[in-house]
Amino acid sequence: MIKRERRTFTAEFKKQMVQLYQNGKTKRAIIDEYDLTPSSL
């Protein structure tokens, strides 16, 4: 298993992720598109 370096996200990025989810995008699609881990989303 490859260990990733810890990333930090801006408040703006977090708001964008929430908006995408509220607008109907699935969690899986957001995770795949932005290369996130499930726990970071």
Beta strands, then each sheet from edge to edge (+ up, - down):
end
